[in-house]
Amino acid sequence: MRDLPPLPAALTRMRTVIGIGTVLWLVAAAVALGTGPPLLLTTCLVGAGLGGVGWAVFAWQRAAARRGSRTAQSGLEP
């Protein structure tokens, strides 16, 4: 069985991935605001909100890793 190639560096930077995903949900919400049904707008806003929650959890884990907490995830970028 062959080993898979490593992911590109851009896909391993979680701040970039979470930020781009959140921005895309906000762009979709802006489009849905003018053209889509209310459920579509709600879905987009919830997606952006979850992106914000993901950003907060990631920042919380990075802070814990920086201060040397035993329960922090390892391998997080500084």
NORKAJO-V608274 format. One record per residue. N is the residue number from 1. RES is the residue in three letters. SS is DSSP state (alpha for helix, beta for strand, coil for the rest). PHI is phi in whole degrees, -180 to 180 (* if undefined). BURIAL is + if it has 16 or more other C-alpha atoms within 10 Angstrom, else -. Layout:
BEGIN
N_RES_SS_PHI_BURIAL, N_RES_SS_PHI_BURIAL
END
This chain:
BEGIN
1_MET_coil_*_-, 2_ARG_coil_-81_-, 3_ASP_coil_-78_-, 4_LEU_coil_-76_-, 5_PRO_coil_-70_-, 6_PRO_coil_-67_-, 7_LEU_coil_-69_-, 8_PRO_coil_-61_-, 9_ALA_alpha_-58_-, 10_ALA_alpha_-63_-, 11_LEU_alpha_-88_-, 12_THR_alpha_-101_-, 13_ARG_coil_-87_-, 14_MET_alpha_-66_-, 15_ARG_alpha_-60_+, 16_THR_alpha_-68_-, 17_VAL_alpha_-64_-, 18_ILE_alpha_-66_+, 19_GLY_alpha_-63_-, 20_ILE_alpha_-64_-, 21_GLY_alpha_-61_+, 22_THR_alpha_-66_+, 23_VAL_alpha_-63_-, 24_LEU_alpha_-64_+, 25_TRP_alpha_-64_+, 26_LEU_alpha_-67_+, 27_VAL_alpha_-64_-, 28_ALA_alpha_-63_+, 29_ALA_alpha_-66_+, 30_ALA_alpha_-64_-, 31_VAL_alpha_-67_-, 32_ALA_alpha_-68_+, 33_LEU_alpha_-61_-, 34_GLY_alpha_-92_-, 35_THR_alpha_-126_-, 36_GLY_coil_-96_-, 37_PRO_coil_-72_-, 38_PRO_alpha_-58_-, 39_LEU_alpha_-65_-, 40_LEU_alpha_-66_+, 41_LEU_alpha_-63_+, 42_THR_alpha_-61_-, 43_THR_alpha_-61_-, 44_CYS_alpha_-65_+, 45_LEU_alpha_-66_+, 46_VAL_alpha_-66_-, 47_GLY_alpha_-61_+, 48_ALA_alpha_-66_+, 49_GLY_alpha_-64_-, 50_LEU_alpha_-66_+, 51_GLY_alpha_-63_+, 52_GLY_alpha_-65_+, 53_VAL_alpha_-65_-, 54_GLY_alpha_-61_+, 55_TRP_alpha_-61_+, 56_ALA_alpha_-65_-, 57_VAL_alpha_-64_-, 58_PHE_alpha_-64_+, 59_ALA_alpha_-63_-, 60_TRP_alpha_-64_-, 61_GLN_alpha_-67_+, 62_ARG_alpha_-64_+, 63_ALA_alpha_-63_-, 64_ALA_alpha_-65_+, 65_ALA_alpha_-67_+, 66_ARG_alpha_-66_-, 67_ARG_coil_-86_-, 68_GLY_coil_85_-, 69_SER_coil_-65_-, 70_ARG_coil_-68_-, 71_THR_coil_-90_-, 72_ALA_coil_-72_+, 73_GLN_coil_-71_-, 74_SER_coil_-95_-, 75_GLY_coil_84_-, 76_LEU_coil_-80_+, 77_GLU_coil_-69_-, 78_PRO_coil_-72_-
END
